[in-house]
Each structure stands twice: as C-alpha cells, then as structure tokens.
Amino acid sequence: MLVLSRRKGESVIIGNDIKVTVIDVRGDQVRLGIDAPRSVSVHREEIYQQVLDENAAAARSVDTGSPLLKARKTDT
C-alpha cells in the first residue's frame, strides 16, 4: 500500500484521469473530493461491502429447486 501525506487543498492523481483532493480536515475526519470519469464507480468502502454482502445473500436465496426450473431442465 502506498501511503501519502497531503494537506488541505493538495491532491493525488491516480492513473491519468482520477484526482483526489483533500477538501477539509477536522479532528479525525478528512473530507475528500474525487474527480473521476462517470465510467469509474466511486463508493465508500462500508457501502461497497454492504452491496457485495446483499448481492451474495440474494444469490444464495435463489431456489434452484423451483418447479419452473425443474421443468425447464427436463425440457432441454
């Protein structure tokens, strides 16, 4: 992991088209501004992990033994 120090107003460039700027620092909280193309998704880590967990739970809850799926398997 690359660790960098930045002050308020300073930025870090990631690749050719992502810019992360320190907007404000208050106590133990840092506000970041992120400029990235729309094609790049940007999420807080805890929200991203929650989405992954919910998707995994939804995938596990699919009933593969449903009558419609069984009928389709025997038709082919």
SENU-854608 format. One line per field, with one value per residue (C-alpha): residue number from 0; residue in one letter; x, y, z. Coordinates in steps of 0.25 Angstrom, whole numbers, plus 5000, padded with zeros to 4 digits. Example, Ala and Ser with C-alpha at 12.3 -4.5 7.8 and 13.67 -1.06 7.14 Angstrom:
SENU-854608
pos <- c(0:1)
code <- c(A:S)
xx <- c(5049:5055)
yy <- c(4982:4996)
zz <- c(5031:5029)
***
This chain:
SENU-854608
pos <- c(0:1:2:3:4:5:6:7:8:9:10:11:12:13:14:15:16:17:18:19:20:21:22:23:24:25:26:27:28:29:30:31:32:33:34:35:36:37:38:39:40:41:42:43:44:45:46:47:48:49:50:51:52:53:54:55:56:57:58:59:60:61:62:63:64:65:66:67:68:69:70:71:72:73:74:75)
code <- c(M:L:V:L:S:R:R:K:G:E:S:V:I:I:G:N:D:I:K:V:T:V:I:D:V:R:G:D:Q:V:R:L:G:I:D:A:P:R:S:V:S:V:H:R:E:E:I:Y:Q:Q:V:L:D:E:N:A:A:A:A:R:S:V:D:T:G:S:P:L:L:K:A:R:K:T:D:T)
xx <- c(5000:5005:5004:5004:5003:4994:4990:4977:4976:4986:4983:4987:4986:4982:4985:4982:4968:4965:4968:4966:4967:4967:4956:4956:4962:4954:4960:4960:4951:4956:4947:4952:4947:4948:4949:4947:4940:4926:4931:4938:4930:4934:4928:4931:4937:4926:4915:4922:4924:4909:4905:4914:4908:4894:4897:4903:4891:4882:4889:4889:4874:4870:4862:4869:4859:4847:4837:4839:4854:4852:4842:4852:4863:4855:4850:4865)
yy <- c(5000:5014:5024:5038:5051:5062:5076:5083:5087:5077:5066:5052:5047:5033:5028:5038:5043:5042:5053:5052:5065:5068:5078:5079:5073:5074:5066:5051:5053:5057:5061:5057:5062:5052:5055:5043:5039:5035:5021:5019:5016:5022:5017:5018:5004:5001:5003:4995:4984:4984:4984:4972:4965:4967:4962:4949:4947:4949:4939:4929:4931:4927:4914:4905:4894:4902:4895:4904:4902:4887:4887:4895:4885:4873:4880:4882)
zz <- c(5000:4996:5008:5005:5013:5007:5013:5011:4996:4992:4982:4978:4963:4961:4946:4936:4940:4955:4964:4979:4987:5002:5004:5019:5031:5045:5056:5052:5040:5026:5014:5000:4987:4976:4961:4952:4939:4940:4936:4949:4961:4974:4987:5002:5006:5016:5006:4995:5005:5009:4994:4992:5004:5000:4986:4991:5001:4989:4980:4992:4994:4979:4980:4970:4973:4968:4959:4947:4947:4949:4937:4928:4931:4927:4914:4909)
***
